[in-house]
Amino acid sequence: MGRKIFWKLQNLLWKDSPKVKFVPYLNLTVSNQVIEKYIKDSKSRNFESIYLDRKGELTEGLRSDFVFFRIFNKKGIELKREYFESVTDEKVKEIYEILKKEI
């Protein structure tokens, strides 16, 4: 779901993309060897930046089977916080409108 949000917003914001930072995060405290091998094997690919948290230092607010999504302005003030079970085009549009106001 996080990747879907990222790609849709990146397409909508392509002119302003340098002004927006997308920071995905993966909680790897419960990962297994298959996931670790995939990450290791994928290091040479040109993916977007992602935080890999093996110690669980950033787990506050996380819930299983949900995407935890937050939007901050340039000053670091949180504008929106929401949990997603699925992503719709309407939800992406809502996020886009928030971002456009801040750019």
N, C-alpha and C positions, 0 to 999 in steps of 0.2 A: 504494500500500500504506500509506503513512504516513497519508493521509487516512482510509482504512478503519479503521486503529487508532484514530485520533483520534475519529472519530464513534462507534465502538462503546464506547470507554472513556468518552466524554462522556455517553452514555446510561446506562451503568452507574453512573457517579459523579455523576449530576445533583445530588444533595443536597450533595455535597462538592466540587463543581466549583470553587468559589472557592479551595479549598485546594490544587488541583493546577494546575501550569503546564505546558501543552503548548507546546513550542517547536520547530516544524518548521524545517528548513534546506534551502535549495536551493543546490547548487554550480553557479554560472552561468559558470564559467570556460570551458566548452565549449558555451555556448548559442549559438543562432543568432538572426537577426533576427525570425523568427516568434515565438519564445518571448519575446523582449524586447518585441515589439509587444503580445502578449497580456497581459504583466505591466503595461505602461503603460496599456492600455485597461481593465484590471480594477481600477485603483487606486480608483475610486469605489465599488466593491462592498464590502460589509461581510463580509470574510473574516477568519478568525483571523490572529493575528500570525504572520509568517514572516520568517526571516532570509534575505536574498538576498545571497549572497557572490559578487561579481563578480571579486574579486582572488584567491580561493582561500585565504583566510586561515584557514578552518576545515576544511580538507580532510583533516587527519590522521585516519586510520582509515577513510576512505571507500573503497568498492569499487563498481565499475560493476555495475549491474543488481541491487543489493541495497539494502534499507533498513537503515541503521545505527541501531539503537535503543538508547538508554541511559536508565536510571532513576537519579535522584539523590534523596537524602533532603534534609530541610530544612537540614542542615549542609553540604551539598555533597558528601557521600560517595557514590560510585557504588555502587549496589546491584545493577545488572544491566547487561550489555553483550551485545548479540547482533546478528547479521546475519540479516535475513529475505529469503528468496526469494519467500515467499508468506505470507499471514496466514490462520490458521485460528481458529475460535471457541475452541478449546482454548488457543491461544497468547494470545488476548485475555483469557481467563479467568485464565491464569497471571499476566499483567501486572496484571490487576485485583486479584488476591490480594496481590501485592507492595505495590501502592499502598494498599489498605485497611489493611494492617498499619502503614503509615507515617502515615496520616491521624489 
